[in-house]
Amino acid sequence: MIDLHTHSIFSDGELIPAELAQRAFAAGYKVLAITDHVDHSNIDFIIPRIIKVCSKITEDRKIKVLPGVEITHVAPAQIADIADEARKLGAKIIIVHGETIVEPVPAGTNLAALKSSIDILAHPGILTEEEARLAADRGIYLEITTRRGHSFSNGHVAQIAKKFKANLILNNDAHSPADFVSGDRANSIARGAGLTNDEISAMFENSRRMVQKLLL
């Protein structure tokens, strides 16, 4: 199992990074990305510390931990600049907190994110056709999430992603140990979103492909 969207106490997670990684390892995960929430107030503080701790945890060789960020509730016009800053600071995975239907994310966030240098648009809510087409054209992954609330729109995201051949990726958006789901549970959630077994396999392969690229 791979989870490329998790949070530690550096944002709104429950655990310090080392325990987050250990809990993930105990739950059967082989690769983890720590992607704490950032905006202009904390990006220069968060990324260097996440990079340092991810390197230390990975030295143990039990679980590979990648440093990343989730750009969250930032004004759409500022997303491209902060994504570029995150990349320069060394973030390996850049996620944008999409327009989930359970939070007041600024309108226009999805589109601005997909025009920026990012890797994953998380829980994008009621994704439009224009946005799905742009994700496909730019090779940005659209997230199917196991996270409570955010998962309400999984079915819509899966359907429109299939229509425009956009790549999907499944993440837990883990904030606590209980958020790491089993492989069977992940499959059930994906099937509930309307994905076939072949599409689910392709989605999990997307995670492996991203990790392989980052570890080269």
Summary of the structure (lengths in Angstrom):
residues: 216
radius of gyration: 15.7
end to end distance: 19.5
largest distance: 43.8
contacts: 775
relative contact order: 0.15
helix: 48%
strand: 18%
